């Protein structure tokens, strides 16, 4: 009992953020679309046929593990679309916690709390948690791999290299988009090569990739009776549909429709602060490069597929193609909290300190504005939710089951907004008050 009370006192901010995120998500409507119905069909067929078949009597052209995880869950709680959505909600909540841990490792505890709060309330994440898609599963596993990988680098631990390799293999066998998590990992290894004893030698690379090779060989070579590389060349590329005249600004449109303006303004502001005060924020700037590099590669690939190759699916489904970049937008914006604290402590001149304090207030205001914008978005979008790029071609979510009473939902959402905002800011406020008392 004493240990539980101590844990609650120590970890109440992240507990409050997780509770707020769960209650905001859980009472919303559930959604569906063509992708969700196909993935639900694949998971359902495992219960009857043992393999993730779809209506064409072919296996779905995606790695299988996410569907087997869903089928196992269905076997316990019963087969229904709503039960599948609850599984997505659980993995989404797990991702909120892992972003807190990741932010703690990259920037500091206060930034980790802010990143978890931003991600937990972001419409992009919330809608992904209320539809039956395997994206939350691969994102959870990808974030867990990245956390273990960072610890392996910092501790120079061969056991953690193996552990991160196993988790990455599981993530990759869930969805191939997990490969994007290698980008921040490689950037961290490169940027910290002089600060740690970790060396990326042949043995470590082999220990890391071996689980992925074994799992893929077992599935494709032993069970699936499927071309080994077939899943890597799915119909998005082998039988492509074309978009002849894509809207050049399709990604900014979808980003704003999915996450709002202020999360990105906060990220740009945090990056600018790191560059302007790069001597004082050198350690933070390295992590800014990690976030920016990861976002750049994911976004750049999507732009190439659409504007370079004129593929239609990456155009209409950019909502899914770029989902793995969302945590890094949140981490970058949330870094404002710890950056401001370090600058205030390191600057002694009163005038400069007031300037930095003003910049910190602006940055914190952007983070609060993002939380408010997310809440308004979730409460005033009803029915079909479009993430479109023009009036003809779009990707969106259709309502599968309605939410609770709208008036009660609005009260709940704004109540949870206050809870999450307080949990995000209280540790920083307590620190400031202690310094003033001294």
N, C-alpha and C positions, 0 to 999 in steps of 0.2 A: 504493500500500500504506500509506504514511504517512497519507494523507488518510482512508483507510478506518478505520485504527486510531484516528485522532482522532475520527472520527464515532462510532465504537462507544463510545469513552470518554465522549463528550459525551451521546450519546443512549441509553446502555444501559438507563435505566429504562423508557422507552417501548418499546424493543425487547423487553425482558423481559416487559412487560405484554402486548404483542401476541402473543408466543410462547405465554405462558400461556393467553391467551384462545383462541388457535387450537387448542392441544392439548386444552383442556377441551371445546371444541365439536366438533372433528373426529371424535373417537372415540365420540361419543354415538350413540344410535339416530337413525334418520331417521323423520319423522312425516308424516302426511297427514290430510286431512279433505275435506269436500265442496268448500270453497273452493279448496283446493290442487289437487284433481282437475280442477275447471273451468278454473283458470288454466293447468294443464299441458296440457289439451286445446286451449286457445286458442293457446298457444305452439307446440304440435306442428302445428296446422293451418296455420301460416304456412309450414312446410316443404313442405306438399303443395298448399295453395290460395293462398298468398301473403297471406292475411288471417287475423286471429285469430277464426276461427269456433268456435262451440261446437255441441253436438249438435242444438240447435234450428234449425241453419242460419242463425242470426243471429250478428252480431258480438257479442263480449262487451261488456257495457255499462260498460267502463272505457277510459281512454285507452290507446293501443296500444304505446307505446314500450318498456315493460317486457317485453312479450311478444316484440317484435322483437329486443331485446337477448338474451333467452333463446334465441330461435330461431337467432340468429347463433352463440351459444355451442354450441348443439346441432349446428350445421353443422360446427363445428370438432372437437368431442370426441365426437360421437355422441348420438343421441336416446335418453335414458333418464331416468326420474324421479330417480334418484340423481345423475346429472350436473347436473340442474337444482338439486338441493339444494346441491351444491358451489358453484354460482354464488351462491346465497343466502348461503352461508357466507362467500364472498369479499367480498361487499358488506357483510356484517355486520362483518367484520374491518376493512374500510375505514372503517366508521362509528365503530369504537372509536378509530382513529387521529384521525379528524376531531373527535371529542369532546375528545381531548387538545388539539388545536390550538385549538378553540373555548374550552375552559376556560382555556388560556394567554392568549388574547385578553381574556377577560372577567374573570378573577380572578387569574391568575398561573400560572406553570409547575407549581408543586407541586399546586395545585388541579386543573390539567389532567390531571396524572398520576393523581390520586385519582379524578377523574370517569371517566377511561378504564378504570381498574381496576374500579370499581363496575359500569359498564355492561358491560364485557367478560365479567364473571362472572354477571351478573344472569340468572335463569332466563327472564325475559320475552324478553330479547335472544337468549339461547342457543337457546330453542325456535324463535324466529322464524328463526334461522340454520340450523335442521335440518328445515325444511319448505319445499316449493316454493310460495312466495308472493312477490309483487313488492314487498312492504312494505320489505324491506331496500334495494331499489334506490332507491325514492323517498326514504327516510330519508337515505341516503348523499348523494344529489344535493341534498336540502334543506339538509343541514348544510354542504355545500360552498358553496351559495348564500349561506348566512348568514355564513360566514367571509369570502367575497369582499365581501359587503355591508358588514360591519363595517370591513374595510380601506378600502372606498370612502369611508365616512363619515370615518374618521380621517385619511385622506390627501387627502380632497376630490378624488377622482380620477374624472373622467368615463369614462375607459377601464374602470375597475373597475366603474362603474355598468353599463356595457354588458355586461361580462363576467358580472356577477352576474345581469343580466337574461336572458342566454342560458342560464346554468345553471338559473335558476328556470324558464324555459320548458321545458327538457328535463325537469326534475323534475315539472312540472305535467302534461306529456304522458305521464309515467310513471304517476302516480296523483294524483288531485285532492287527497288529504290533504296534499300538499306546500304547499298554500295556507296551512296553519297556520304555516309558517315566516315568513310575512309579519308575524305578530304580534310576535315578538321584534325583528324588523328595524325595524318602525315605532316600537316602544317605545324602542329604542336611539337612533333618530334624534331622537325627541322629548326624551328625557332628557338627551341630549348637545348639544342645540341651542345652548347658550350656551358650550360648551367647544370646539367645532369650527367651522370655517369652512363646513361643509357645509350647503347650503340645498336643500330639496326643492322645486325649481321645476318649471314645466311641462316644460321641456326634458329634465330628468333623468327625470321620470316617463314621458315619451314614449319615451325611449331604453330605459328599463327594460321597459315593457310591450310594446313593438313586437315583440320576438322571440316572445313568447307568442301574440300575435295572429296573426303570420305562420304559426307552426307549426300552430296550431289551424285556421286557414283552409285551409292546404295539406292537412292530413289530412282534416278533415270536409268541406271543400268540393271538394277535388280527388281524393282517393283513396277515402275510405270510402263514398261514396254513402249517407251517413247524415245524419239530421237534425243540424244543426250543434250544437244544444244538447242533443241526446238523451242524451249520456252524463252530463250534469249532473242529469238527472231520471231516475235509474235506478229499478229495480223496488223498491228499498227504500222509495221515496216514491210512485211512480206506482201500484204495485200492492202496497200495504203489508199486512203481517201485523200483527195487533194483540196486545198483551199487556195483559190487562185489570187485572191486579193485580200489578204489578211489586214485587219486594222493594226497599224504600226504600234499603237499604244495599248495593245491588248493586255499586256502584263500589268502596267500600272492600273488599268481599269479593274482587272480582276483582283489585284492586291487590295485596292481601296474598297471594292465591294465585299471582300472577304475579311478584312481586318481594320478598315477605317484609315484615317489620315494620320492620327497622332502617334501611333506606334512607329511609323516610319519617320515622322518628324523627330521623335525622340531618339531614334537610332542615328539619324544624321547629326543631331545636336551632340550626342555622346561621342561620335566619331570626330567631330570638329573640336570638341573639348580635348580629346586625346592628342590630336595633332598640334593644337595651339600650345598645350602644356606638356609636350612630349618628353621633356627632360624629367619632369616630376612624375609623369605617368607612364614611364617606359614599360613597366611590367604589364600595365593595362593595355598599352598600345599593341603589344604582341598578341594579346587575346582579341583585340579589335580586328587585327589582320586575319586571325583564324575565322572569326565570324564573317567578316567581309569576303574573304576568299571562298568560304563555303557557299555563301549566298551567290557570289559571282559565278561560280562554276555551275550551280543548279539553274540559275536564271539564264546564264549564257547558253547552256545546252538547250533549254526550252526555246529560246529565241532562234537558235540555229535550226532546230527542227521545224519551226514555223516559218520564219522569214527566209531561211536558207533553202530548206527542202520542201517547204509548202505543205507539210503534213497536217491533216485536219484534226486528228485526235489530240496531239499536244496543244493544239489551238483551243479546242472547245473544252478540254479537260485540264487546262493549266491549274485549276483549283486543286487537282490531285498531284500533278507533276511537280508542283513547287511546295507541297506540304512539308517536306523535310527541311526546307529553308526557314520555316516559321519560327522554330525555337531559337534560331540564331539572330533573327530580328529582335525577338524578345530579350535575349541575353545582351545584345548590343545596346538596346535602349535602357535596360535595367542597370547597366554599368554606370549610369549617371549617379547612382546613389553612392557607391563606394568611391568613385572618382571625386565627387564633390567633397566627401569627407576627408580624403587624403590631401586635397588642395587646401582646404581650410586649415588643416593641421600644419601643413608645411610652409605656409606663407605667413610671415610675421608682420609685414607692413600693413598698417590699418587700412589704407586706401585700397591696396591690392586685395586685401582680405574681404573688404566690402564688395568689390567687383566679383570675386569668386563666389561669395555668398549669394549675390544677385543671380549669377549664372546657375548656381545650384537650385535656387527657388524656381527659376524658369524651367530647368530640367525636370524637377519634381512636378511642376505644374503640367508638363507634357505627359508625364506618366499618369497622373490623375485624370487628365483629359482623355487619355486612351481608355481608362477603365469606364469612365462615364459614357464615352462614345460607344463602347462595346455594349453596355447595358441598354442604351437607347436603341441601338441596332436590333438587339434581340427582342425588344418589347414592341417594336413598331414595324416589324416585318412579319406578315402573316400570310398563310397560304403558300403558294409556290415561291421558292427563294431562288432568284436568278443570280448566276455568277457569269453573266454574258459579256460578250465583247461587241456584239452588234445586234440588230433587231431580228436577224435571220438565223444566225448560228450561235447557240449558247449552250451552257451547261448549267443545270440547276437541280434543285431538290424538290420533290413533290411530297405533300403531306401524306403520311401513312396513317397516323392516328393523331387526333387533336390534343393540344395541351390542356392543362387544367384551366379553370376559369381565368380569363385574361386579367381581370382586376386583381385577383389574388396573386397571379403570377407576377404582375408588375410590382406589387408590394413586396413579394418575396425577393425579386431580383434587386430592387433598390436597397432592401435590408441587407442582402448579401454583399452588395457593392460597398456599403458602409463597413461591414465586417472585414472584407478583404482589404480595403484601403487602410483601415486601422491596423490590421496585422502587418501590412507592408511597411507602415511608417513608424510604428511604436518603438521598435528597437533603436532606430536612429534618433527618435525624439528623446528616449530615455538616456542615450549616450550624451546628447547635447545638454540635457538638464543636469546630468552629473558633473559635466565640465563647468557649467555655470555656477553650481553650488560650491565647487572647489575654488 
